[in-house]
């Protein structure tokens, strides 16, 4: 019986420790040591690497040729942070937040930008002879040329539907008006006669 209560206490402790882990204020995911690595901006606000990379991609797409200076505005205070060519992966990692993670996540893994992808490469932790490297990349891009047709087509179609609905409603009201008006004229004619 005591063993069962210890097991339940251990399970509860695991759940509490997961719930108490720090999380990114943008995506609300808990930090880790790969794509969700806690990165510090110049204003000292901390966000995960993936969110900052996505924010950078959108910011650069909106700036369209700003002379090569990559600046990232903090989502909280709007203070600009200057980025190097390596982008958000080169920002300082918050050791304070990293130390609050489980012990196996307290060592930052190498992550880099490759175009509009955030990439991570690791070797399998098996035997040295059978170890195989694997690479994971996630798309963080904000390519406007790809998004534009997808966004404009439903809007155009939606506007067409709304326009047809409005024309139909107007025609129905006009028909009802003339129909009622002719009935009133007939009724007046019958009352006079």
C-alpha positions in Angstrom: 0.0 0.0 0.0 2.8 2.3 0.8 4.5 1.6 -2.5 1.3 2.5 -4.3 1.1 5.9 -2.6 4.8 6.6 -3.3 4.1 5.8 -7.0 1.1 8.2 -7.0 3.2 10.9 -5.3 5.9 10.4 -7.9 3.4 10.7 -10.7 1.9 13.8 -9.2 5.4 15.3 -8.8 6.1 14.7 -12.5 2.8 16.4 -13.5 3.5 19.4 -11.2 7.0 19.7 -12.5 5.8 19.8 -16.1 3.1 22.3 -15.3 5.6 24.6 -13.5 8.1 24.7 -16.4 8.5 28.1 -17.9 6.8 28.8 -21.3 7.1 31.2 -24.2 4.8 34.2 -23.8 4.0 34.1 -27.5 3.1 30.4 -28.2 2.6 29.2 -24.6 4.7 26.1 -25.3 7.2 25.1 -22.7 10.8 25.9 -23.5 13.2 23.2 -24.5 16.8 23.0 -25.7 16.2 22.9 -29.5 13.5 24.9 -31.4 11.9 26.2 -28.2 15.2 27.4 -26.7 14.7 30.5 -24.5 16.4 33.5 -26.3 16.8 36.9 -24.7 16.2 40.2 -26.6 18.2 43.4 -25.9 15.2 44.6 -23.8 15.7 41.4 -21.6 12.4 39.9 -22.6 12.6 36.2 -23.3 10.9 34.2 -26.1 11.4 30.8 -27.8 13.7 30.6 -30.7 11.0 29.4 -33.1 8.6 32.3 -32.3 11.5 34.8 -32.7 12.5 33.2 -36.0 8.9 33.4 -37.3 8.7 37.0 -36.1 11.9 37.8 -37.9 10.7 36.2 -41.1 7.5 38.3 -41.0 9.3 41.5 -40.1 11.8 41.0 -43.0 9.0 40.3 -45.4 7.2 43.5 -44.3 10.4 45.6 -44.5 11.2 44.6 -48.2 14.7 45.9 -48.6 15.7 47.9 -45.5 19.3 48.1 -46.5 20.3 44.8 -44.9 19.9 45.8 -41.2 17.9 43.0 -39.5 16.1 44.5 -36.5 13.5 42.6 -34.5 11.0 44.5 -32.4 10.0 43.0 -29.0 6.4 41.8 -29.1 5.9 43.3 -25.6 7.7 46.6 -25.5 8.7 47.2 -29.2 12.3 47.8 -28.3 14.4 46.9 -31.4 17.1 44.2 -31.2 19.7 44.1 -33.9 20.2 40.6 -35.4 23.4 39.3 -36.9 23.4 37.3 -40.2 22.8 34.2 -38.2 19.5 35.5 -37.0 17.7 34.5 -33.8 19.8 31.4 -33.2 22.7 33.7 -32.5 20.8 35.6 -29.7 21.9 35.0 -26.1 20.2 32.0 -24.5 18.6 32.5 -21.2 20.6 30.3 -18.8 18.2 31.3 -16.0 15.3 29.7 -17.9 17.3 26.8 -19.3 18.3 25.8 -15.7 14.6 25.4 -14.8 14.1 22.8 -17.5 14.6 19.0 -16.8 18.2 18.0 -16.6 18.3 16.4 -20.1 17.2 19.7 -21.6 19.6 22.0 -19.8 22.3 21.8 -22.6 21.5 23.9 -25.6 21.5 22.0 -28.9 22.9 23.6 -32.1 20.2 25.2 -34.3 20.7 27.3 -37.3 18.7 29.2 -40.0 18.9 27.8 -43.5 16.9 30.2 -45.7 13.4 30.2 -44.2 13.9 27.0 -42.2 15.1 26.5 -38.7 17.3 23.4 -38.6 18.7 21.0 -36.0 21.1 18.1 -36.5 21.9 15.4 -34.0 23.5 12.0 -33.9 21.6 9.0 -32.6 22.6 8.2 -29.0 23.0 4.5 -29.8 26.2 2.6 -30.3 28.9 4.5 -32.1 28.9 2.1 -35.1 25.2 2.3 -35.6 24.8 6.0 -34.9 23.0 7.8 -37.6 22.8 11.6 -37.8 19.4 13.1 -38.5 18.3 16.6 -39.4 15.0 18.2 -38.6 14.0 21.5 -40.2 10.8 23.5 -39.6 9.5 26.2 -42.0 9.4 29.6 -40.4 9.1 31.6 -43.6 6.6 34.3 -44.4 6.8 34.2 -48.2 4.1 36.6 -49.4 4.1 35.3 -53.0 2.9 31.9 -51.8 0.3 33.2 -49.3 -1.2 35.9 -51.6 -3.2 33.7 -54.0 -4.4 31.5 -51.1 -5.7 34.6 -49.2 -7.1 36.5 -52.1 -9.0 33.7 -53.8 -11.4 32.9 -50.8 -11.9 36.7 -50.2 -12.8 37.3 -53.9 -15.2 34.3 -53.8 -16.7 35.4 -50.5 -17.2 38.9 -51.9 -18.9 37.5 -55.0 -21.3 35.5 -52.8 -22.1 38.5 -50.7 -22.7 40.6 -53.8 -25.1 38.0 -55.3 -26.9 37.8 -51.9 -27.4 41.6 -51.8 -28.7 41.7 -55.4 -31.1 38.9 -54.6 -32.4 40.7 -51.5 -32.8 43.9 -53.5 -34.7 42.2 -56.3 -37.0 40.4 -53.8 -37.8 43.7 -52.0 -38.5 45.5 -55.3 -40.7 42.6 -56.5 -42.6 42.7 -53.1 -43.0 46.4 -53.3 -44.4 46.4 -56.9 -46.6 43.3 -56.1 -48.0 45.0 -52.9 -48.4 48.3 -54.8 -50.4 46.7 -57.6 -52.6 44.9 -55.1 -53.3 48.2 -53.3 -54.2 49.8 -56.6 -56.6 47.0 -57.4 -58.1 47.2 -53.9 -58.5 51.0 -54.3 -60.1 50.5 -57.7 -62.6 47.9 -56.2 -63.5 50.2 -53.3 -64.2 53.1 -55.7 -66.4 51.1 -57.9 
